[in-house]
Amino acid sequence: MTNEDRTLAIVGYYRILNGVNQPYSRVRLQGLNPDMIYENVWNHTENYGDELMNYGLITSDATAGEVPGM
């Protein structure tokens, strides 16, 4: 969900069950301003809107076998 001028987006992702050693999973966002930089307050990263809409947010984590820093 975004506000009218697309300067703020709220994203929710819910995982029911966790898989072990699964590949990275991503959520591709919609309706963002492709030229605006959005801050991810959860992991303190910044990405352009076009990156988030085309590449997406990685939703896998260490509990699924992801090795941090690699």
FENWOFEN-V537999 format. One line per field, one symbol per residue. burial: 1 if it has 24 or more other C-alpha atoms within 12 Angstrom, else 0. A space follows every 50 residues. Layout:
burial = ???
This chain:
burial = 00000000100000000000000000001011100001000000001010 11000010110000000000
